[in-house]
Amino acid sequence: MILQAHLHSLCLLMLYLATGYGQEGKFSGPLKPMTFSIYEGQEPSQIIFQFKANPPAVTFELTGETDNIFVIEREGLLYYNRALDRETRSTHNLQVAALDANGIIVEGPVPITIKVKDINDNRPTFLQSKYEGSVRQNSRPGKPFLYVNATDLDDPATPNGQLYYQIVIQLPMINNVMYFQINNKTGAISLTREGSQELNPAKNPSYNLVISVKDMGGQSENSFSDTTSVDIIVTENIWKAPKPVEMVENSTDPHPIKITQVRWNDPGAQYSLVDKEKLPRFPFSIDQEGDIYVTQPLDREEKDAVSKREEFHRRQDKVLCPSTYVFYAVAKDEYGKPLSYPLEIHVKVKDINDNPPTCPSPVTVFEVQENERLGNSIGTLTAHDRDEENTANSFLNYRIVEQTPKLPMDGLFLIQTYAGMLQLAKQSLKKQDTPQYNLTIEVSDKDFKTLCFVQINVIDINDQIPIFEKSDYGNLTLAEDTNIGSTILTIQATDADEPFTGSSKILYHIIKGDSEGRLGVDTDPHTNTGYVIIKKPLDFETAAVSNIVFKAENPEPLVFGVKYNASSFAKFTLIVTDVNEAPQFSQHVFQAKVSEDVAIGTKVGNVTAKDPEGLDISYSLRGDTRGWLKIDHVTGEIFSVAPLDREAGSPYRVQVVATEVGGSSLSSVSEFHLILMDVNDNPPRLAKDYTGLFFCHPLSAPGSLIFEATDDDQHLFRGPHFTFSLGSGSLQNDWEVSKINGTHARLSTRHTEFEEREYVVLIRINDGGRPPLEGIVSLPVTFCSCVEGSCFRPAGHQTGIPTVGMAVGILLTTLLVIGIILAVVFIRIKKDKGKDNVESAQASEVKPLRS
């Protein structure tokens, strides 16, 4: 036995060395509290750790939850002799102690914790081999009605014990659409949206589902699984909208009155109503049994008016049934969540004849011409009734009950009984008989009568034409520069029709001799006098003599058989005299575009002007402040006489003067704008003055500074694209420059061995233009001692500032001059009579300064 024990220990030691456990500090060490994690199911005789004893300890002892699995050898090798099972015990709490040769504990015991790590060695199992449940037709999608549950002995904190539920089969499967769904993690079964809409117990009263569950979260091909069967009965949904309800308006029965009801499929639902139309008064309620009540009398006309007002404000389609209340019944669970979709409730208010007819206005006014023929319509009286349209309650009858005056006879008018249209009944009217008739008309429905009043005005017919007081207004001579708006002639026509009507009002039109529309005629509405005015400038050159013809007519059409004749026409002759006018440019502003680098003497544009009298024109420039241009005095062509520069100003604006040659030498002015197109003629430069660049001396690491470049040329929308390099090859050992973007670059030091002084770094900047231009700029960079991040520079001698020695000399000289002046003053004071001892004392104080 002893030999076998030694051989076993030797084998374990060889295994220990072969597996690397002999590495000091990793798999071996002194006796101390430790925790080990070991996967379940591994082969036995696996070494866990090698404990080392300190004298006088010679052996080790293991106690605690060993379960005859864990063993420690005398040499301190801790191992297990058979596979662990996490489901039997997930943690083993052991104690190890070190013993001396007499078996006495000399160190420890210390706690050793063995945590058994899970492997997927258990399959999930459903709690039931078959489940049964029921669901209501039209139940809310996603609301669980049944749960299936499975268990897995593996660790739920690992994928081994994470279960994944899935519907494998649905029978029957209609149109390949799933009516049921399952929550993959909880096993909650609910309806899909399609199932909520399509389940019908009349067609398919039951369904069977096969549900699978997998461990490893369903993500591994090696996962274990189980299946179960679910039988589902579909029951009828009693949560249905009731039939529309009809209520007679203005009911005198005691309220509230039950009018309908709704019921949820199960008891315990909480019911409420939702006003769809957002009415100012909602006269309905519901109790917790689902019974719906009307709480007060309903008024159909009130509901109709509110619906039409809402229709107007919302700009929506016409309300199909404005006298019907539409609202929703809602059922919620104890947590306030809807159990299903709301039910729409319709309550129609039945009309009773409770409104009399109303007139459209206190007095309705119509007009009829005095020659109107019998049977012609005069107008239609449209009364209103607030009761329901197209019913006996709102069906109206019209009847004339009185005509005033009864001249030349009674019964001159008739009215259509149902349409309300008034017509002439016996003869045409004459205004000289009476200019106005008043009718009293009875409007009635089956229960009510209302009197409406109609006034009929007899109007004169347009059977007289306007007649000019004279047909020829002679000749009128005007200068062509007569002011616009001037009244040049007064004309007059008369009309024998009734004054101040459309039949007697006169409008004057120029129908001949003024195709350019230079003249117009304004009419005085009280006197029908016409005033001829100038609307556009007169022009001797185009129309020296014009024969103008007027026509006088009424806005109302003439009656049949009457026509305008020569009496409604008149004429006059307009003679325009010449006035010397200034030249006229063809444009208010002339514009040209040239490149800024055109050669001197290049034609850059031209202007044109004409003199109305046909005189020659001389051109000149005004405002050519830069002296860039000249103009040909005869042709108006403009040339460059000096280099142009877009950067100095573009567009370049000057005035062009056109002066007539001879005559009164009148002139006019136009603008000439010269747009200069850019060429690349400006080298790059620094965007600002970089005089304060510095590095703190000594440098601890290479540093860098950023600078910006620009130029004065015009750039595209993307901006300039400069390239940067050092201006001298001798700088490359100390400096480097790198481009950041099109306008910015970074100047960096290549080392840290710089002297404490100022360096001038030359930078070459190229603009990449056509042709490319480059400039060399200087960046002064100072290496100096720093105080709190700022450069500290000892004051040195600068031009115009005295040195210390000079300052001391100036100070002594100043003091000497002051002393001499004081001495002279005090000597004179001493010689004066009447000086007191204080003055003598003062003189003695300055005495040393005199020596």
C-alpha positions in Angstrom: 0.0 0.0 0.0 2.8 2.4 0.9 4.5 1.6 -2.4 1.3 2.3 -4.3 0.8 5.6 -2.6 4.4 6.6 -3.5 3.9 5.6 -7.1 0.6 7.6 -7.2 2.3 10.6 -5.8 5.2 10.2 -8.3 2.7 10.0 -11.2 0.9 13.2 -10.0 4.3 15.0 -9.7 5.3 14.0 -13.3 1.8 15.2 -14.5 2.3 18.3 -12.5 5.7 19.0 -14.1 4.5 18.0 -17.6 1.5 20.4 -17.5 3.6 23.3 -16.4 2.2 23.6 -12.9 5.6 23.6 -11.6 6.2 27.2 -12.6 6.9 29.1 -9.4 4.2 31.7 -8.6 1.7 30.6 -11.3 0.7 27.1 -10.3 2.5 26.8 -7.0 3.2 29.0 -4.0 2.9 29.4 -0.2 -0.2 28.6 1.8 -2.7 31.4 1.5 -6.4 31.9 0.8 -7.1 31.2 -2.9 -10.0 30.8 -5.3 -10.0 28.5 -8.3 -12.5 28.1 -11.2 -12.8 24.7 -12.8 -15.2 23.6 -15.6 -17.5 20.7 -14.7 -17.2 17.4 -16.5 -13.4 17.5 -16.9 -11.3 14.3 -16.6 -10.3 13.4 -13.0 -6.8 13.5 -11.5 -6.4 17.1 -12.6 -3.9 19.1 -10.5 -5.2 22.4 -9.1 -2.3 23.8 -7.2 1.0 23.0 -5.5 1.2 24.4 -2.0 4.7 24.8 -0.5 5.4 24.4 3.2 7.7 26.4 5.4 9.6 24.5 8.2 8.7 23.0 10.5 5.7 22.0 8.4 6.2 18.7 6.6 2.7 17.8 5.3 -0.8 19.2 4.5 -4.3 18.5 5.6 -7.5 19.1 3.6 -11.0 19.6 5.2 -14.4 21.1 4.2 -16.8 20.2 1.3 -14.5 17.8 -0.4 -17.3 15.4 -1.3 -14.5 12.8 -1.6 -13.5 14.5 -4.8 -10.7 16.8 -3.7 -7.4 15.4 -2.3 -4.2 17.0 -1.1 -0.9 15.0 -1.1 1.7 15.3 1.6 3.9 17.3 -0.8 1.0 19.9 -1.1 -0.4 18.8 -4.5 -4.2 19.7 -4.5 -6.2 17.8 -7.1 -9.6 16.2 -7.8 -10.1 12.6 -8.5 -13.4 12.6 -10.5 -15.4 15.0 -12.7 -17.2 17.9 -11.1 -20.9 18.5 -11.5 -22.1 22.2 -11.1 -25.7 21.1 -10.8 -24.8 19.0 -7.7 -22.6 21.7 -6.1 -21.6 24.9 -7.7 -19.1 26.0 -5.0 -16.8 23.8 -2.8 -15.5 25.6 0.4 -12.3 23.8 1.5 -9.6 24.5 4.2 -5.9 23.6 3.9 -3.6 23.5 6.9 0.2 22.8 7.2 1.2 20.2 9.8 4.6 19.4 11.5 6.0 15.9 11.9 3.8 15.4 15.0 0.6 16.2 13.1 0.2 19.6 14.8 -1.1 22.5 12.7 1.7 25.0 12.4 0.1 27.2 9.6 -3.5 27.7 8.6 -6.0 26.5 8.0 -6.7 28.9 5.1 -9.9 28.9 3.0 -9.7 27.5 -0.5 -12.7 28.1 -2.8 -13.4 26.0 -5.8 -16.0 27.5 -8.2 -17.4 25.0 -10.6 -18.0 26.6 -14.0 -21.0 25.5 -16.1 -20.9 23.6 -19.4 -24.0 22.9 -21.5 -24.8 19.4 -20.3 -28.5 19.7 -19.6 -31.3 20.1 -22.1 -34.2 22.4 -21.5 -37.5 20.8 -20.6 -41.1 22.2 -20.8 -43.0 22.0 -17.6 -46.0 20.6 -19.5 -46.1 18.3 -22.5 -49.3 20.0 -23.6 -50.8 23.4 -23.0 -54.3 24.6 -23.5 -55.6 28.2 -23.8 -58.2 30.4 -25.4 -58.2 33.8 -27.1 -60.9 36.2 -28.0 -61.6 37.2 -31.6 -60.1 40.7 -32.4 -57.9 40.8 -29.2 -55.2 43.4 -29.1 -52.1 42.3 -31.0 -49.1 41.6 -28.7 -51.2 41.2 -25.5 -50.3 37.7 -24.1 -53.1 35.3 -23.5 -51.0 32.2 -22.6 -47.5 31.4 -21.3 -45.4 28.3 -21.9 -42.5 27.6 -19.5 -39.4 25.5 -19.7 -36.5 24.9 -17.3 -32.8 24.2 -17.8 -30.5 23.1 -15.0 -27.5 24.9 -16.5 -26.4 28.2 -15.2 -29.0 30.9 -16.3 -26.2 33.5 -16.1 -24.5 31.8 -19.1 -25.7 31.1 -22.6 -26.0 27.4 -21.5 -29.1 28.3 -19.5 -30.6 31.1 -21.7 -33.7 29.8 -23.3 -35.2 30.7 -26.7 -38.8 30.0 -27.5 -40.1 29.7 -31.1 -43.3 28.7 -32.9 -42.4 25.8 -35.1 -45.9 24.8 -36.5 -49.2 26.6 -36.7 -52.2 24.4 -37.8 -54.1 25.4 -39.8 -51.8 27.8 -41.7 -54.1 30.0 -43.8 -52.5 31.7 -46.8 -49.1 31.1 -45.2 -49.9 33.8 -42.6 -48.9 33.5 -38.9 -51.8 34.5 -36.6 -49.8 33.8 -33.4 -46.5 35.0 -32.1 -44.3 34.2 -29.1 -42.0 36.2 -27.0 -38.6 34.5 -27.5 -37.5 35.1 -24.0 -40.6 34.9 -21.8 -42.7 32.3 -23.7 -45.7 34.7 -23.9 -48.1 33.8 -26.7 -50.1 36.6 -28.3 -51.9 37.4 -31.6 -50.1 39.0 -34.5 -51.7 42.0 -36.3 -53.1 39.6 -38.9 -54.4 37.3 -36.3 -56.2 40.1 -34.5 -57.9 41.0 -37.7 -58.5 37.5 -39.3 -59.3 35.1 -36.4 -63.0 34.0 -36.8 -64.4 31.2 -34.6 -67.1 30.6 -37.3 -64.4 29.6 -39.8 -61.7 28.1 -37.6 -62.7 27.6 -33.9 -59.4 26.1 -32.8 -55.6 26.1 -33.7 -52.7 23.9 -32.7 -49.2 25.2 -32.2 -45.9 23.3 -31.8 -43.5 25.4 -29.7 -39.8 24.6 -29.4 -37.3 25.8 -26.8 -33.6 25.9 -27.2 -30.8 26.7 -24.8 -27.6 28.7 -25.8 -30.1 31.5 -26.6 -31.0 29.6 -29.8 -27.7 30.8 -31.4 -25.7 27.6 -31.5 -26.1 24.5 -33.8 -25.1 22.4 -30.8 -27.8 23.7 -28.5 -30.3 21.3 -26.8 -34.0 21.7 -27.4 -37.5 20.4 -26.4 -41.0 20.8 -27.9 -44.5 21.1 -26.6 -48.0 21.3 -28.1 -50.4 24.1 -27.5 -54.2 23.9 -28.2 -55.9 27.2 -28.6 -59.7 27.8 -28.7 -60.9 31.0 -30.5 -64.0 32.5 -28.8 -66.3 35.1 -30.2 -65.4 38.7 -29.4 -68.3 40.5 -27.7 -66.4 43.9 -27.8 -68.4 45.2 -30.8 -69.8 48.6 -31.7 -73.6 48.7 -31.0 -76.0 49.7 -33.7 -76.6 53.5 -34.3 -79.0 55.0 -31.8 -81.7 57.5 -32.7 -82.9 60.1 -30.1 -85.7 62.6 -30.6 -84.6 66.1 -29.9 -85.7 68.1 -26.9 -87.0 65.1 -25.0 -88.9 65.8 -21.8 -88.2 62.4 -20.2 -86.2 62.4 -17.0 -82.4 62.2 -17.6 -80.0 60.4 -17.7 -81.5 57.9 -20.2 -79.8 54.6 -21.1 -79.4 54.5 -24.9 -77.1 51.5 -25.6 -74.3 49.4 -24.0 -70.9 47.9 -24.7 -69.3 44.9 -23.0 -65.7 43.7 -22.8 -65.0 40.0 -23.1 -63.9 39.6 -19.4 -65.2 41.2 -16.2 -63.1 43.9 -14.5 -62.7 46.3 -17.5 -62.7 50.0 -16.9 -64.9 51.9 -19.4 -64.7 55.5 -20.6 -66.0 57.7 -23.4 -63.8 59.9 -25.7 -65.4 62.8 -27.5 -64.2 62.5 -31.1 -65.6 65.9 -32.2 -64.3 68.0 -29.2 -67.8 69.5 -28.6 -68.3 72.4 -26.1 -71.0 70.3 -24.5 -70.7 66.5 -24.4 -74.1 65.1 -23.2 -73.1 61.4 -22.7 -71.7 59.2 -20.0 -70.8 55.5 -19.3 -70.9 53.5 -16.1 -68.5 50.6 -15.2 -71.0 48.1 -16.4 -70.6 49.5 -19.9 -74.1 51.1 -20.1 -74.1 54.4 -22.1 -76.5 57.2 -21.1 -77.6 60.6 -22.6 -77.4 63.0 -19.7 -79.5 65.9 -21.0 -82.0 66.8 -23.8 -80.4 67.0 -27.3 -81.0 69.8 -29.8 -80.6 68.9 -33.4 -80.2 72.4 -34.6 -77.5 73.1 -32.0 -75.5 70.0 -33.0 -75.9 70.9 -36.7 -74.5 74.4 -36.2 -71.5 73.2 -34.2 -70.7 70.6 -36.8 -70.8 73.2 -39.6 -68.6 75.5 -37.6 -66.0 72.8 -37.0 -66.2 71.9 -40.7 -65.4 75.6 -41.6 -62.5 76.0 -39.1 -60.8 72.6 -40.0 -61.3 73.1 -43.8 -62.4 69.5 -43.9 -64.8 67.7 -46.2 -68.5 68.3 -45.6 -69.9 66.5 -42.6 -72.0 63.6 -43.9 -74.4 63.7 -41.0 -74.0 66.9 -38.9 -76.9 66.0 -36.6 -75.2 62.8 -35.4 -73.0 62.6 -32.4 -69.9 60.4 -32.9 -67.8 59.3 -30.0 -65.7 56.4 -28.8 -66.1 53.8 -26.0 -62.8 52.6 -24.5 -62.1 49.6 -22.3 -58.9 49.5 -20.2 -57.3 47.1 -17.8 -56.5 47.8 -14.2 -53.2 49.5 -15.3 -54.9 51.9 -17.6 -53.8 50.2 -20.8 -56.3 49.7 -23.6 -57.6 46.2 -23.9 -58.5 46.6 -27.6 -59.4 49.2 -30.2 -62.1 51.8 -29.3 -65.6 51.3 -30.4 -67.3 54.1 -32.4 -70.8 55.1 -31.1 -73.3 56.9 -33.3 -76.3 58.8 -31.8 -78.5 60.5 -34.4 -80.8 63.3 -33.2 -84.2 63.1 -34.8 -85.7 66.4 -35.9 -89.1 67.8 -34.8 -90.7 70.9 -36.2 -89.6 73.4 -33.6 -88.3 76.2 -35.7 -90.4 78.8 -37.8 -89.2 80.0 -41.2 -86.9 83.0 -41.2 -86.5 85.8 -43.8 -83.1 86.4 -45.4 -83.2 90.0 -44.3 -85.6 92.6 -42.8 -86.3 93.9 -46.3 -85.3 92.1 -49.5 -84.7 94.6 -52.4 -85.1 93.7 -56.1 -84.9 95.9 -59.3 -86.9 95.6 -62.4 -86.6 97.7 -65.7 -89.7 99.5 -66.8 -89.9 97.6 -70.1 -89.6 94.1 -68.5 -91.8 91.6 -70.3 -94.5 89.5 -68.6 -93.3 86.3 -66.9 -89.7 87.5 -66.6 -88.1 86.8 -63.2 -87.6 89.7 -60.9 -85.7 87.8 -58.2 -86.0 84.9 -55.8 -86.9 85.2 -52.1 -85.1 82.5 -50.2 -86.3 82.0 -46.7 -84.6 79.6 -44.2 -85.8 77.0 -41.7 -83.4 75.5 -39.1 -85.2 72.2 -39.0 -83.7 69.3 -40.9 -83.3 69.8 -44.6 -85.4 67.9 -47.1 -88.0 67.0 -44.6 -91.6 68.2 -44.1 -90.4 70.2 -41.1 -88.3 72.5 -43.4 -90.5 72.4 -46.6 -91.6 76.1 -47.2 -94.5 77.6 -49.1 -94.6 81.3 -50.4 -97.7 83.5 -50.9 -98.2 87.2 -51.6 -100.6 88.7 -49.1 -100.3 92.4 -49.9 -99.0 94.8 -52.7 -98.4 98.5 -51.9 -99.3 100.7 -53.8 -102.0 99.0 -55.9 -101.2 101.2 -59.0 -102.0 101.0 -61.8 -103.7 97.8 -60.4 -103.4 95.1 -57.7 -101.9 91.7 -58.5 -99.0 93.0 -60.7 -96.7 90.3 -59.2 -96.9 86.6 -58.5 -94.6 84.3 -56.6 -93.9 80.6 -57.2 -95.3 78.6 -54.3 -92.4 76.4 -53.5 -89.5 78.1 -55.3 -90.1 81.7 -54.0 -89.3 83.3 -57.5 -91.1 86.6 -58.2 -92.4 87.4 -61.7 -94.4 90.1 -63.5 -98.0 88.9 -63.7 -100.1 91.5 -65.7 -98.2 94.2 -67.5 -94.8 95.9 -67.8 -94.1 98.6 -65.3 -93.6 102.4 -65.8 -91.6 104.5 -63.5 -93.9 107.4 -63.9 -96.7 105.3 -62.4 -94.7 104.5 -59.3 -91.0 104.1 -58.8 -91.3 101.5 -56.0 -93.6 98.6 -54.9 -93.6 96.9 -51.4 -94.8 93.3 -51.1 -95.7 91.3 -48.0 -95.1 87.6 -48.5 -96.2 84.8 -46.2 -93.6 82.0 -45.8 -94.9 78.8 -44.0 -94.0 75.3 -43.1 -96.5 72.7 -41.8 -96.8 74.4 -38.3 -95.4 77.9 -38.5 -95.9 81.1 -40.6 -93.6 84.1 -41.1 -94.1 87.4 -42.9 -91.3 88.6 -45.1 -91.0 92.0 -46.8 -89.9 92.7 -50.4 -89.1 96.1 -52.0 -89.2 96.3 -55.8 -87.6 99.4 -57.4 -88.6 100.3 -61.0 -85.5 101.5 -62.9 -85.3 103.6 -66.0 -84.3 101.9 -69.3 -81.3 103.1 -71.4 -83.2 104.4 -74.4 -81.4 107.7 -74.8 -77.9 108.1 -76.3 -75.3 110.7 -75.1 -75.2 113.8 -77.4 -72.1 116.1 -77.6 -72.8 119.9 -77.2 -70.7 120.3 -80.4 -69.1 117.9 -82.8 -65.9 119.8 -83.5 -63.7 121.4 -80.8 -61.4 122.9 -83.4 -57.6 123.1 -83.3 -55.3 123.0 -80.2 -51.6 123.8 -80.4 -49.3 122.6 -77.6 -45.5 122.5 -77.1 -44.1 118.9 -77.1 -42.8 119.5 -73.6 -46.2 120.1 -72.0 -46.3 118.5 -68.6 -47.9 115.1 -68.2 -51.2 115.4 -66.3 -52.0 118.8 -67.8 -55.7 119.3 -68.7 -55.7 120.5 -72.3 -59.4 120.5 -73.3 -62.9 120.2 -71.7 -65.7 118.4 -73.6 -69.3 117.9 -72.7 -72.2 115.6 -73.7 -75.6 115.1 -72.2 -78.0 112.2 -71.7 -81.8 112.4 -71.3 -82.1 109.2 -69.2 -82.7 109.2 -65.4 -79.8 111.1 -63.7 -77.2 109.3 -61.7 -77.9 105.9 -63.2 -76.0 103.7 -65.5 -78.3 104.8 -68.3 -77.3 108.5 -68.0 -73.7 108.2 -66.9 -71.3 109.1 -69.7 -67.9 107.6 -70.5 -65.6 109.2 -73.1 -63.2 107.2 -75.2 -60.6 108.3 -77.8 -61.3 106.0 -80.7 -59.0 107.5 -83.4 -55.9 109.6 -83.7 -54.0 108.5 -80.6 -52.6 105.0 -81.2 -49.7 105.7 -78.7 -52.2 106.4 -75.8 -50.7 109.9 -75.1 -54.1 111.3 -74.1 -56.9 110.3 -71.8 -60.3 111.6 -70.7 -61.5 111.8 -67.1 -65.3 112.2 -66.5 -66.9 114.2 -63.6 -69.6 111.8 -62.3 -71.9 114.7 -61.3 -71.8 116.8 -64.5 -70.6 114.2 -67.1 -68.0 116.8 -68.1 -64.9 115.3 -69.8 -61.4 116.6 -69.1 -58.8 115.7 -71.7 -55.4 115.2 -70.1 -51.8 114.3 -71.2 -50.9 110.8 -70.1 -47.6 110.4 -72.0 -45.1 112.9 -73.4 -46.0 114.6 -76.7 -43.5 114.1 -79.5 -43.2 116.6 -82.4 -40.9 114.2 -84.3 -43.4 111.3 -84.4 -46.8 113.0 -84.3 -46.8 116.7 -85.2 -50.5 116.8 -86.1 -53.2 114.4 -84.7 -56.9 114.3 -85.6 -58.5 113.1 -82.4 -62.0 111.5 -82.4 -64.1 111.0 -79.1 -67.0 108.7 -78.5 -69.5 109.2 -75.6 -71.3 106.1 -74.4 -73.1 104.7 -71.3 -71.9 101.9 -69.1 -75.4 100.3 -69.4 -76.2 98.7 -72.8 -78.8 100.5 -74.9 -82.2 98.9 -75.2 -83.0 96.9 -78.3 -83.5 99.1 -81.4 -81.6 102.1 -80.1 -78.0 102.7 -81.4 -75.3 105.3 -81.1 -75.1 107.8 -84.0 -73.0 110.8 -85.1 -74.4 112.9 -82.2 -72.3 110.7 -79.8 -69.0 111.5 -81.6 -66.8 114.7 -81.5 -63.3 115.6 -82.7 -60.5 118.1 -82.4 -57.1 118.6 -84.1 -53.9 118.5 -81.9 -50.9 120.4 -83.2 -47.6 119.8 -81.5 -44.8 122.4 -81.8 -41.1 121.5 -81.7 -39.0 122.0 -78.6 -35.2 121.5 -78.6 -34.5 118.3 -76.6 -31.4 116.9 -75.2 -29.8 113.7 -76.8 -31.2 110.4 -75.6 -29.1 107.4 -74.8 -30.3 104.0 -76.0 -29.6 102.6 -72.4 -29.6 104.1 -68.9 -26.5 102.0 -68.1 -24.0 100.6 -70.5 -21.9 97.6 -69.3 -18.8 95.9 -70.7 -16.4 93.2 -69.4 -12.7 92.9 -70.2 -9.6 91.3 -68.6 -7.7 93.5 -66.3 -4.5 92.9 -68.2 -5.7 94.2 -71.6 -3.2 96.2 -73.6 -3.3 100.0 -73.5 -5.4 101.3 -76.4 -7.8 98.3 -76.4 -11.5 99.0 -77.1 -13.4 98.1 -73.9 -16.9 99.2 -74.9 -19.1 101.8 -76.7 -22.2 103.9 -76.1 -24.8 105.3 -78.4 -27.2 108.2 -78.2 -29.4 110.1 -80.6 -30.6 113.7 -80.8 -34.4 114.0 -81.4 -33.7 116.9 -83.7 -31.1 115.0 -85.7 -28.1 117.1 -84.6 -24.6 115.5 -84.3 -23.5 114.4 -80.9 -20.2 114.7 -79.1 -19.3 112.2 -76.4 -17.2 112.8 -73.3 -16.4 111.1 -70.0 -17.0 112.3 -66.5 -15.7 110.8 -63.3 -12.7 108.9 -64.7 -10.9 109.4 -61.4 -8.2 106.8 -62.2 -7.5 108.1 -65.7 -8.0 104.6 -67.2 -10.3 105.4 -70.1 -10.9 107.7 -73.1 -13.8 108.0 -75.5 -14.0 108.7 -79.2 -16.0 112.0 -79.3 -17.7 111.0 -82.5 -18.4 107.2 -82.4 -18.8 106.8 -78.6 -16.2 104.0 -78.5 -14.3 103.7 -75.2 -10.6 102.7 -75.0 -8.1 102.0 -72.2 -5.3 104.5 -71.9 -3.6 103.1 -68.7 -3.1 99.7 -67.1 -6.3 98.4 -65.5 -6.4 96.9 -62.0 -9.3 94.8 -60.8 -8.1 94.9 -57.2 -8.2 98.7 -57.3 -11.9 98.7 -58.2 -14.3 96.6 -60.2 -16.7 97.4 -61.7 -15.2 100.7 -62.6 -17.9 103.3 -63.0 -17.8 106.5 -65.1 -20.4 108.8 -66.6 -20.8 109.3 -70.3 -22.0 112.7 -71.5 -23.7 113.2 -74.9 -23.8 116.8 -76.0 -25.6 118.0 -79.2 -23.3 119.8 -81.6 -24.9 123.2 -82.5 -28.3 124.3 -81.3 -28.5 124.9 -77.5 -25.7 122.4 -76.8 -28.0 120.4 -74.5 -26.5 117.2 -73.0 -27.6 114.1 -71.2 -25.7 111.6 -69.0 -25.6 107.8 -68.9 -23.6 105.4 -66.8 -20.8 103.2 -68.1 -19.8 100.2 -66.0 -16.6 98.3 -66.8 -16.3 94.9 -65.2 -12.7 93.8 -64.9 -12.0 90.1 -65.0 -9.2 88.9 -62.7 -5.8 87.7 -63.9 -3.2 86.3 -61.5 -1.0 89.4 -61.0 -0.6 89.6 -57.2 2.0 87.4 -55.4 1.0 85.7 -52.1 1.8 87.5 -48.8 1.2 87.0 -45.1 -2.4 87.6 -44.0 -1.2 89.7 -41.1 1.8 91.0 -39.3 3.5 88.1 -37.4 5.9 90.0 -35.0 5.2 88.2 -31.7 6.1 84.6 -32.6 8.3 83.0 -29.9 9.4 79.7 -28.4 10.4 79.3 -24.7 14.1 78.7 -24.4 15.4 76.1 -24.0 13.1 73.8 -26.0 12.1 70.6 -24.3 10.7 69.2 -27.5 10.4 70.3 -31.1 7.6 72.9 -31.5 5.5 74.4 -34.2 3.7 77.7 -35.1 0.8 78.3 -37.6 0.6 81.1 -40.0 -1.8 82.2 -42.8 -1.3 83.5 -46.3 -3.4 85.5 -48.7 -3.3 87.5 -51.9 -5.4 90.1 -53.6 -6.5 88.2 -56.6 -10.0 86.9 -57.1 -10.5 83.3 -56.1 -13.1 80.7 -57.1 -15.7 79.5 -54.5 -13.3 77.0 -53.2 -10.7 79.7 -52.2 -7.0 79.9 -52.7 -4.7 76.9 -52.8 -1.2 78.0 -51.8 1.8 75.7 -51.5 4.5 76.4 -48.9 8.2 75.7 -48.7 11.4 77.1 -47.0 12.8 80.1 -48.8 16.4 79.0 -48.4 18.1 75.6 -48.4 20.3 76.6 -45.4 17.1 76.6 -43.2 16.3 72.9 -43.8 18.5 71.6 -41.0 16.6 73.7 -38.4 13.2 74.2 -39.8 10.4 72.5 -41.8 7.2 73.8 -43.2 4.0 71.8 -43.9 0.7 72.7 -45.5 -2.5 72.5 -43.4 -5.0 73.7 -46.0 -5.2 76.1 -48.9 -4.3 79.2 -46.8 -2.6 77.9 -43.6 0.7 76.2 -43.0 2.7 75.1 -39.9 6.3 76.1 -39.3 8.1 73.5 -37.1 11.5 73.1 -35.5 13.6 70.1 -36.4 15.5 70.0 -33.1 15.8 71.7 -29.8 19.3 73.1 -30.0 18.5 76.8 -30.7 20.2 79.8 -29.2 18.4 82.4 -27.2 17.9 85.0 -29.9 15.7 86.0 -32.8 15.7 83.9 -36.1 14.3 85.2 -39.4 12.8 82.3 -41.3 12.1 82.8 -45.1 9.0 81.1 -46.4 8.3 80.7 -50.2 4.5 80.8 -51.0 3.3 79.8 -54.4 -0.3 80.5 -55.5 -0.5 77.9 -58.3 -2.2 80.3 -60.6 -1.9 80.9 -64.3 0.8 82.0 -64.5 1.9 80.9 -61.1 3.2 83.7 -58.8 5.2 83.2 -55.6 6.4 85.4 -52.8 9.1 85.1 -50.2 8.0 86.3 -46.8 9.9 86.6 -43.5 8.7 85.1 -40.2 10.6 86.5 -37.2 10.8 83.8 -34.5 12.3 84.6 -31.1 13.7 82.0 -28.6 13.5 83.6 -25.2 13.2 82.8 -21.5 9.6 82.5 -20.4 7.8 83.7 -17.3 4.4 82.2 -16.8 4.1 81.3 -20.5 5.2 84.7 -21.7 8.4 85.7 -23.3 10.7 87.6 -21.0 13.2 89.9 -22.8 15.8 91.9 -20.7 15.6 95.6 -21.5 18.5 96.7 -23.8 19.5 100.0 -25.2 17.2 101.2 -27.9 17.5 104.2 -30.1 16.2 107.3 -28.4 16.3 105.8 -24.9 19.2 106.9 -22.6 21.4 104.3 -20.9 21.7 104.0 -17.2 24.8 106.2 -17.0 23.2 108.9 -19.2 20.1 108.8 -16.9 22.2 109.3 -13.8 24.1 112.2 -15.4 20.9 113.8 -16.4 19.5 113.5 -12.9 22.6 115.0 -11.3 22.6 117.9 -13.7 19.0 118.6 -13.0 19.6 118.6 -9.2 22.6 121.0 -9.7 20.6 123.5 -11.7 17.8 123.4 -9.1 20.5 124.0 -6.4 21.9 127.0 -8.2 18.5 128.5 -8.7 17.7 128.1 -5.0 21.0 129.5 -3.9 20.4 132.7 -5.9 16.9 133.1 -4.5 18.0 132.7 -0.9 20.9 135.1 -1.3 18.5 137.7 -2.5 16.2 137.0 0.4 19.0 137.4 2.9 19.8 140.8 1.6 16.2 142.0 1.9 15.3 143.8 5.1 12.8 142.6 7.6 13.5 138.9 7.1 12.8 136.9 10.2 14.8 134.1 11.8 12.8 131.4 10.0 14.0 132.8 6.7 17.6 132.9 8.0 17.2 129.2 9.0 16.0 128.4 5.6 19.0 130.2 4.0 21.4 128.3 6.2 19.8 125.0 5.1 20.6 125.6 1.5 24.0 127.0 2.2 25.9 123.7 1.6 24.4 123.5 -1.8 26.1 126.7 -2.8 29.6 125.4 -2.0 
